[in-house]
Amino acid sequence: MGNEMITVQGTDIKITTVNQEDYISLTDMVANFEGGSSLIEAWLRNKNTIDFLGVWERINNPDFNSPDFEGIKNQAGLNRFSLSVKQWAQKVNGIGIIAKPGRYGGTYAHKDIAFEFGAWLSPEFKLYLIKEFQRLKEAESKSAKAEWDVRRTLAKAQYRIHTDAIKNNLIPAEINGRQAGIIYATEADILNKALFGCTAKEWKAANPDKTGNIRDYASIEQLVVLASLESQNALLIELGQTQQQRLVTLNQQARRQIQSILNNRSIQQLDSPLLDK
């Protein structure tokens, strides 16, 4: 989990990531409302809240326990009814609201649910919450795009080293430009197979609706590794290794480097076919 912060009407609210989804701190949201955390408990006792949570879980949670939910739903609204976040998670396998321990602990809810809670607190507060959340996401998008562009440029610069090694060691002087182009493309696919698990042609066949090529859809982590692989492949070519030998070595290097990046950034999963092999 990573933590970010937005400020809504003078209240600092943490946002964390759970399974690649944004969860907003309900505990922070109620910090400046009279009643504080007790408002979360009051909201969870509301029958409309239970109905909403049930719909959300059915849509987003394949492990949702619908039979036990019906029992909770039948009790909701009664004077004796009470429900904690922990009880919700245990009884129905709920994932929309979580209790997070530790320094940045508290009650967190998926953004869809947090916005609903915000409306229950105050329609004005909800609007400002959505506005600040959108502003954060737009800033993240611009930052990620800028970083991706830098990494893509780096990979292209490293590719010149790669192509020079191919030209000097793999392309005979007597072949024509078309034949040379095939060699360059084949060597490019060595890198694609080592990093992405498929050739450019195989990727295109699997993604006919997408424009550009496989590297245009690479993650920032993959672009970092790609730049490294280009230099390593150039060295292996200079050493006279065969394509098969280089593919094995480069794939091992790609897996090792990706895992290193993931460990350093405390990310649990990367959308890369290499880690699924």
Buried (B, 14 or more C-beta within 10 A) or exposed (E): BEEBEBEBEEBEBBBBEBEEEBBBBBBBBBBEBEEEBEBBBEBBBBBEBBEBBBEBBEEBBEEBBEEEBEEBBEBBEEEEBEBBBEEBBEBBBBBBBBBBEEEBEBBBBBBBBBBBBBBBBBEEBBBBBBEBBEEBBEEEEEEEEEEBEEBBEBBBEBBEBBBEBBEEEBBEEEEEEEEBEEBBEEBBBBBBBBBBBBBBEBBBEEEEEEEEBBBEEBBBBBBBBBBBBBBBBBEBBEEEBEBEEBBEBBBEBBBEBBEEBBEEEEEEEBEBEBEEE
